Amino acid sequence: MAVVAITPDSKDWTWVLDRRCPECGFDTSTCQRDQISPLILGSAQAWRTILADDPGRLRERARDDRWSPLEYACHVRDVFRLFGQRLELMLTLEDPTYPNWDQDRTAIEDRYQDQDPAAVSAELLTAASSLAEAFDRVEGAAWGRRGSRSDGAQFTVETFGRYMIHDPVHHLHDVTTDLSTRPG
């Protein structure tokens, strides 16, 4: 299958730390530290349900500016993996700067559209479990440790977790909205 890029999303989504997302309705500003891990695990379970759908349907894009459900699931899996690595950096280094991640290039190079939904489901659950466990181990002053993206956006471990959890929640909204508007 030919891999077709979507129009890249160039928004700076850090604003979700301050206010409710008008698209998905999630409000990270009300998210408490002890909610991050359960939200990660709950998201992973919801993605497993989606990935149990017909593989052909999972590969269909509802719109030109959105990935297919399978591509979104691969992205969320990779977000969990990447944020696990970045969280480890924040907890072990003094104010690390993370290298840029081009999610659209990754989707093409890793052929998200051609991946096996059952394998993605298992990998997503493993990555989510690992990330949730990492957040569960954070204690006390470690929540205030800092890190930065290569574009200069700065986070504490706490804001990093709140920022991260918006991504899988938002994409679940995208996918469930897209799936509910399709026939079949």
C-alpha positions, 0 to 999 in steps of 0.5 A: 500500500502506498504511504500517503502523508497527511498535512502536518499539524504545526500547532503548538499544543502546550496551550492544553496545559492552561485550558480545556481542549475545544475539540476533544473536551479534555481539560488537563488543567484539572488533571491531578498527578495521581490520575496520569497513570490510570488515564494512560492505562485507560487510554490503552484499553480503549485503543485495544478495543478500537484495534479489534475492529476490521483491519481494512476499516482500521486502515481507512482515513475518514479525512485527508487531514487525519490519519487512519485509526491504525496510524493513530494507534501507532502514533499513540504507541510511539508517544508512550515510548517516547515520553517514557524515554523523555521522562527518564531523562527528566528524572536522571539529568539536570534540565535535559533538552529533548531532540525534535521528533517528526511524528509525520516522518515517523508515520511514513518511515515506519509504515504505520498504515501497513502494521499489524493491528494485533501487534500494535495493540500489544505494543501499545499496551506494553508501552502504556504499562511501562509509562504508567509504572514510570509515572507511579514511581515519581515521588515528592520533589521529582514532580518539579524536575524540569526538561525542555523540548528543542523548540524551547517549551519547558515542562516539569515532570507534572506538566509533562505528564498532563501534556502527554495524556492529552495526546492519546485522549484527543486521538481517541476522540478523533478516531471514535468521531471518525468511526461513528460517522462512517457506514458499516 
